[in-house]
Each structure stands twice: as structure tokens, then as C-alpha cells.
Amino acid sequence: MNIPIILAEAGISGSIQVGLAALGAALGVGLIGMGASTAVGRNPGAATPILVQAILSTAFAEGIVFFALFLGK
């Protein structure tokens, strides 16, 4: 068993994990923004509560990337 090969494979798999988490978070943030803009367009009077929910949801979606960074590297 060659140790440098195992370490290289671990680094590659960690990078793939972080990349997929970032891709998923980017898609999530885009969908959140799309939904929020659609909701405000339908009901402009509820813009403030929609904005609060969108900001919280975006923060949670981006938090996944931080977990992947800490666990993947």
C-alpha cells in the first residue's frame, strides 16, 4: 500500500466534495432568489417578510459549504 497515493486520493475526494457542496449551494441560492422575486412580484405588500425568509434561507444554504470545507480538507 503506497501512502502518497492514498493521500492524493483523499485530497482529490475532498476537493470534489467541496466543489459539489458549492455547486449545490449556488443552485439553492439561485432558486431562493427566483422564488423570492416571484413572491414579491405577486404580493408586493409582503416584501419585507419574504426578504427576511430569503436571507435566512440563503445563509443556511451557504452554511453547507462551510461544513464541507471543514470536513473535506
Secondary structure, 3 states (H helix, E strand, C coil): CCHHHHHHHHHHHHHHHHHHHHHHHHHHHHHHHHHHHHHHHHCHHHHHHHHHHHHHHHHHHHHHHHHHHHHHC
